[in-house]
Amino acid sequence: MVWRRWQKITVAAVALTIGTAGTGLGVKTRDEAHRLVTNPRATRSQPRETPADRQLPYEEVAVTTQDGFKLVGWFIPAPGGPLVMTVHGYKDNRGSVLGVAEILHRHGFAVLDLAVRAHDRSDGEVISFGFREMSDLDAWFQYAKSRPDVDPARIGLFGVSMGGALAIQYASQNPGIRALVADGAFSSIADTVETSVTFFTGLPAFPFAPMILFWMEREIGVDSKTIDAKRWIALISPRPVFLLQGGADEVVSPESGARLYEAAGQPKELWFDPELGHAQFLKKRPEEFERRVTDFFEKYLSSTRRTDVRARQRRISPARSPNARNASS
């Protein structure tokens, strides 16, 4: 198994890390780990356009999480239509998914284009790969449900890259998410760490990937074994999932899509294209992307397929409603 092989590698690398903590190698890997899990406000990516640049109506909106972080977003209304929440990728911003929002709006969907903590103009500087970001997605979900122009029985979720993994994790915890699309999501830290560390740092996978992971776990206080979207996606059924994965992906393991698909219950779909890199479906296959993504959401969020999810939600511990508001208020 991947994890057992990775454990053996990690044991050797951790021993090396501890033994070299005060040396150049130890300092280098610790510094790289810090860079990977932090996103300083002064240097982070910001949107280069707003929905208005695409002739989309929108509101600047904001929420406050249970732990006090203010998050920013755009709400793009579509009266009478279902809502899709969109989640950007690692160290990206809400502007990066405006192309998806534009397509969805063209097909009658409202869109909540949100930013999580440590990204865009939201509070925070530490990225925890889902450990703390679940509070962010729940704050946005509670905000969406509170709007009189949103049908709480017709809310879907679209996530790209790290945002896809966050979306899988959140959907596994919240039956109010009725349909999920994940584009380029990693299947687990163990599955993708070698690919991702090499891409983001330029360093060879061994011995650097397990050494960097050692420091990352200590900085964010999370055991990387708990970051496993394969376990989460298995809990989403009978709600539908649609996975997109490029075979030439250099950011996450190209096997991630197949691993997630295998772990998911029905109904499920996988669009695998061996020629595409990371999250390139919209860019390289725009017409097919539009058709397949909108067909999926229309099929499962249409008014004829409404179900009463409130009874189900009462069977799980309700989260406290965050302080959600329009940013202009």
PAVO-596430 format. One line per 3 residues: number of its first residue (from 1); for each residue x, y, z of C-alpha. Coordinates in nm, 2 decimals. Example, Ala and Ser with C-alpha at 12.3 -4.5 7.8 and 13.67 -1.06 7.14 Angstrom:
BEGIN
1> 1.23 -0.45 0.78 | 1.37 -0.11 0.71
//
This chain:
BEGIN
1> 0.00 0.00 0.00 | 0.11 0.36 -0.06 | 0.08 0.45 0.30
4> 0.29 0.16 0.43 | 0.56 0.24 0.18 | 0.54 0.60 0.27
7> 0.57 0.52 0.64 | 0.89 0.34 0.59 | 1.03 0.63 0.39
10> 0.91 0.87 0.65 | 1.07 0.69 0.94 | 1.41 0.72 0.78
13> 1.35 1.08 0.67 | 1.23 1.18 1.02 | 1.54 1.03 1.17
16> 1.75 1.23 0.92 | 1.55 1.54 0.99 | 1.59 1.53 1.36
19> 1.96 1.45 1.32 | 2.01 1.74 1.09 | 1.77 1.99 1.25
22> 2.05 2.24 1.33 | 2.23 2.20 0.99 | 2.17 2.36 0.65
25> 1.95 2.07 0.54 | 1.73 2.09 0.85 | 1.69 2.46 0.82
28> 1.62 2.44 0.45 | 1.34 2.19 0.49 | 1.19 2.37 0.79
31> 1.19 2.70 0.59 | 1.03 2.53 0.29 | 0.76 2.38 0.52
34> 0.69 2.72 0.66 | 0.66 2.87 0.32 | 0.41 2.60 0.21
37> 0.17 2.64 0.50 | 0.17 3.02 0.52 | 0.03 3.28 0.28
40> 0.12 3.63 0.40 | -0.14 3.89 0.32 | 0.12 4.13 0.17
43> 0.23 3.89 -0.10 | -0.07 3.66 -0.16 | -0.26 3.64 -0.48
46> -0.55 3.88 -0.53 | -0.83 3.89 -0.79 | -0.75 4.07 -1.11
49> -1.11 4.10 -1.21 | -1.45 4.11 -1.05 | -1.78 3.95 -1.18
52> -1.86 4.30 -1.32 | -1.58 4.25 -1.57 | -1.77 3.96 -1.71
55> -2.11 4.15 -1.70 | -2.23 3.94 -1.41 | -2.45 4.10 -1.13
58> -2.29 4.05 -0.79 | -2.27 4.16 -0.43 | -1.96 4.19 -0.22
61> -2.03 3.96 0.08 | -1.85 3.86 0.40 | -1.89 3.61 0.68
64> -1.72 3.56 1.02 | -1.62 3.21 1.12 | -1.68 3.06 1.47
67> -1.32 3.12 1.55 | -1.33 3.49 1.45 | -1.19 3.50 1.10
70> -1.35 3.74 0.85 | -1.38 3.59 0.50 | -1.47 3.76 0.17
73> -1.67 3.65 -0.12 | -1.89 3.74 -0.42 | -2.26 3.64 -0.44
76> -2.39 3.62 -0.80 | -2.77 3.60 -0.79 | -2.99 3.40 -1.03
79> -3.35 3.43 -0.90 | -3.52 3.10 -0.88 | -3.21 2.90 -0.97
82> -3.01 2.66 -0.76 | -2.69 2.77 -0.59 | -2.34 2.64 -0.64
85> -2.07 2.74 -0.40 | -1.72 2.76 -0.56 | -1.39 2.70 -0.38
88> -1.06 2.82 -0.52 | -0.73 2.63 -0.50 | -0.41 2.65 -0.30
91> -0.28 3.00 -0.27 | -0.53 3.12 -0.53 | -0.83 3.35 -0.50
94> -1.20 3.37 -0.59 | -1.11 3.54 -0.92 | -0.96 3.21 -1.04
97> -1.30 3.04 -1.06 | -1.49 3.33 -1.22 | -1.49 3.13 -1.55
100> -1.68 2.86 -1.37 | -1.91 3.11 -1.21 | -1.98 3.27 -1.55
103> -2.07 2.93 -1.70 | -2.30 2.84 -1.41 | -2.47 3.17 -1.42
106> -2.53 3.14 -1.79 | -2.72 2.82 -1.72 | -2.94 2.97 -1.45
109> -2.74 2.90 -1.13 | -2.67 3.15 -0.86 | -2.30 3.13 -0.75
112> -2.13 3.20 -0.41 | -1.77 3.25 -0.51 | -1.60 3.23 -0.18
115> -1.25 3.27 -0.03 | -1.12 3.06 0.26 | -0.89 3.18 0.53
118> -0.53 3.28 0.45 | -0.63 3.35 0.09 | -0.75 3.65 -0.11
121> -0.86 3.93 0.13 | -0.97 3.69 0.40 | -0.82 3.69 0.75
124> -0.54 3.45 0.85 | -0.21 3.35 0.71 | -0.19 2.97 0.79
127> -0.31 2.70 0.55 | -0.42 2.38 0.73 | -0.55 2.18 0.42
130> -0.90 2.13 0.57 | -0.83 2.10 0.94 | -0.95 2.46 1.01
133> -1.10 2.54 0.67 | -1.42 2.34 0.75 | -1.52 2.62 0.97
136> -1.49 2.85 0.67 | -1.71 2.64 0.44 | -1.97 2.60 0.71
139> -1.98 2.98 0.77 | -2.04 3.02 0.39 | -2.30 2.75 0.39
142> -2.49 2.90 0.68 | -2.48 3.24 0.50 | -2.62 3.09 0.18
145> -2.90 2.92 0.37 | -2.99 3.25 0.54 | -3.06 3.43 0.21
148> -3.42 3.45 0.11 | -3.32 3.41 -0.26 | -3.15 3.07 -0.20
151> -3.34 2.74 -0.18 | -3.15 2.55 0.10 | -3.26 2.22 -0.06
154> -3.07 2.30 -0.39 | -2.71 2.38 -0.29 | -2.41 2.23 -0.47
157> -2.04 2.26 -0.43 | -1.76 2.30 -0.69 | -1.40 2.29 -0.58
160> -1.07 2.30 -0.77 | -0.73 2.16 -0.66 | -0.71 2.20 -0.28
163> -1.05 2.35 -0.30 | -1.17 2.02 -0.44 | -1.03 1.83 -0.15
166> -1.19 2.09 0.09 | -1.52 2.04 -0.09 | -1.51 1.67 -0.06
169> -1.43 1.69 0.31 | -1.71 1.94 0.38 | -1.97 1.75 0.17
172> -1.89 1.44 0.37 | -1.99 1.63 0.69 | -2.29 1.82 0.56
175> -2.58 1.64 0.39 | -2.71 1.98 0.29 | -2.46 1.97 0.00
178> -2.67 1.80 -0.26 | -2.41 1.76 -0.54 | -2.03 1.79 -0.57
181> -1.78 1.86 -0.85 | -1.41 1.83 -0.77 | -1.16 1.93 -1.03
184> -0.80 1.82 -0.96 | -0.85 1.73 -0.60 | -0.57 1.54 -0.42
187> -0.68 1.20 -0.28 | -0.46 1.23 0.03 | -0.14 1.39 0.15
190> 0.04 1.06 0.15 | -0.08 0.99 -0.21 | 0.04 1.33 -0.35
193> 0.32 1.47 -0.12 | 0.60 1.36 -0.35 | 0.44 1.51 -0.66
196> 0.33 1.83 -0.48 | 0.65 1.90 -0.29 | 0.86 1.86 -0.60
199> 0.63 2.10 -0.80 | 0.61 2.37 -0.53 | 0.97 2.36 -0.41
202> 1.17 2.22 -0.70 | 1.34 1.98 -0.47 | 1.36 1.60 -0.53
205> 1.10 1.39 -0.36 | 1.35 1.20 -0.15 | 1.46 1.29 0.10
208> 1.30 1.63 0.10 | 0.92 1.55 0.08 | 0.90 1.35 0.41
211> 1.14 1.60 0.58 | 0.92 1.89 0.47 | 0.61 1.71 0.57
214> 0.76 1.65 0.92 | 0.80 2.02 0.97 | 0.46 2.10 0.81
217> 0.28 1.88 1.06 | 0.45 2.05 1.35 | 0.38 2.40 1.23
220> 0.00 2.35 1.17 | -0.05 2.09 1.44 | -0.21 1.83 1.21
223> -0.12 1.46 1.16 | -0.10 1.43 0.78 | -0.26 1.08 0.79
226> -0.59 1.25 0.88 | -0.59 1.45 0.56 | -0.74 1.17 0.34
229> -1.01 1.26 0.09 | -1.06 0.89 0.01 | -1.21 0.84 0.35
232> -1.43 1.15 0.32 | -1.57 1.08 -0.02 | -1.70 0.74 0.08
235> -1.93 0.91 0.32 | -2.10 1.13 0.06 | -2.32 0.87 -0.11
238> -2.61 0.86 -0.20 | -2.54 1.22 -0.30 | -2.36 1.25 -0.63
241> -2.00 1.33 -0.70 | -1.83 1.42 -1.03 | -1.45 1.40 -1.04
244> -1.22 1.56 -1.30 | -0.85 1.45 -1.33 | -0.58 1.52 -1.58
247> -0.33 1.24 -1.65 | -0.05 1.49 -1.70 | -0.11 1.66 -1.36
250> 0.22 1.78 -1.20 | 0.07 1.94 -0.90 | -0.12 1.65 -0.74
253> -0.07 1.28 -0.81 | -0.24 1.19 -1.15 | -0.37 0.88 -0.98
256> -0.58 1.09 -0.74 | -0.89 1.10 -0.95 | -0.90 0.72 -0.99
259> -0.84 0.66 -0.62 | -1.12 0.90 -0.52 | -1.35 0.74 -0.78
262> -1.28 0.40 -0.64 | -1.35 0.51 -0.29 | -1.67 0.70 -0.37
265> -2.02 0.54 -0.36 | -2.28 0.58 -0.62 | -2.38 0.79 -0.80
268> -2.04 0.89 -0.92 | -1.87 1.01 -1.24 | -1.50 1.04 -1.34
271> -1.38 1.24 -1.63 | -1.01 1.14 -1.69 | -0.82 1.30 -1.97
274> -0.46 1.17 -2.01 | -0.35 1.48 -2.20 | -0.44 1.74 -1.95
277> -0.24 1.90 -1.67 | -0.36 2.03 -1.34 | -0.72 2.17 -1.35
280> -0.70 2.24 -1.72 | -1.04 2.11 -1.82 | -1.20 2.45 -1.85
283> -0.91 2.60 -2.04 | -0.84 2.31 -2.28 | -1.19 2.15 -2.31
286> -1.42 2.45 -2.26 | -1.72 2.33 -2.45 | -1.72 1.98 -2.30
289> -1.65 2.12 -1.95 | -1.95 2.35 -1.98 | -2.18 2.08 -2.10
292> -2.07 1.81 -1.85 | -2.05 2.03 -1.54 | -2.38 2.21 -1.60
295> -2.56 1.88 -1.70 | -2.44 1.73 -1.38 | -2.57 2.01 -1.16
298> -2.89 2.05 -1.35 | -2.96 1.68 -1.31 | -2.91 1.67 -0.94
301> -3.01 2.03 -0.83 | -3.32 2.07 -1.05 | -3.65 2.16 -0.88
304> -3.80 1.82 -0.97 | -3.53 1.65 -0.76 | -3.58 1.85 -0.44
307> -3.55 1.65 -0.11 | -3.61 1.76 0.24 | -3.26 1.77 0.38
310> -3.36 1.96 0.70 | -3.48 1.65 0.87 | -3.14 1.49 0.79
313> -2.95 1.79 0.92 | -3.14 1.77 1.25 | -2.98 1.42 1.30
316> -2.63 1.57 1.32 | -2.50 1.82 1.56 | -2.60 2.17 1.43
319> -2.32 2.42 1.39 | -2.37 2.76 1.54 | -2.47 3.01 1.28
322> -2.17 3.24 1.20 | -2.21 3.61 1.17 | -2.29 3.64 0.80
325> -2.35 3.97 0.63 | -2.31 4.17 0.32 | -1.97 4.34 0.32
328> -2.13 4.67 0.23 | -2.36 4.66 0.54
//
